[in-house]
Amino acid sequence: MEIENADFERISSGVKKSKDRTTEKPFRLTERDVELLKFIYEQKFATLDLLYFRFFDKRAKAVDAVPENLWVTRQRVAVLRRAGLLQSQMVYTESKAIYLLTQLGYQVLKSKRELLHYADPVQQVDFRYFEHDKRISYCRTALERSAKCYLWFPERTLRAKRRFEIDGKQFLVPSDAMPDGVFLSSKQERIAFELEFTPKKRERYAEKYRKYLGLLDTPIKRIGGDGPYGYTEALFHRVVIVACTDRIGKDLQEFFRNEAFSIMSYEKLIGGTLGVRAL
């Protein structure tokens, strides 16, 4: 898949050009590049380390050392930046830049992939949710790398469409029970994903438990697929909640006792799958 100068001019018509963009020489946009752009689009942004673990990690074991300076990842991201597909941004909590999709990157991505939803890419990181959103992206990467996640629906898609679709079936997500993500497991289970980054009051945990338990126990109408219109089916089969600290994990274990809820440690999930560098 090679994008020539003329192709960039066609795709980028009416799109503001990046200062770093140069199209003097054509370059080959690989399938991995397209998946990388799609990942950043869905997850809002990505760090260099995150892109390495998701797309460039060739280690046999998580305990093995990562490449010095992440050179291959760094070089490829630089190529995508020079092409105007990615832009970098600094955040005050990080010593290194983060990467976002540009408008040109979005146009190229739409020409190569059918997307879960269509909206302009995020151009400015919301610092209030940066650490939370970054950890969700690491959890997605770990679940996909360990083959526990077959298909991921990011929160951005769920909020934009209020639904997700699997095999022609559209499942409507209530606005008062919007998870941080939904994924299809290797066992074809629809799983609601939540990341608990900061401790909450007991009442908040109890309320969340009741809402999800109601969704697990009550079939709702879905659209499409086999069967008549409005056929009822459970929205989720299970709920996975990742706790970022031991204290949060203990609080969650106290409330979420039903077997349909799985409480996972962020440190064990990420460290065990990607290694300590990812923590």
Beta strands, then each sheet from edge to edge (+ up, - down):
strand 1: 2-3
strand 2: 27-28
strand 3: 46-47
strand 4: 86-89
strand 5: 98-101
strand 6: 149-154
strand 7: 163-166
strand 8: 169-172
strand 9: 181-185
strand 10: 190-196
strand 11: 220-223
strand 12: 232-233
strand 13: 238-243
strand 14: 261-265
sheet 1: 1+ 2-
sheet 2: 3+ 5- 4+
sheet 3: 6+ 9- 10+ 13+ 14+
sheet 4: 7+ 8- 11+ 12-
end
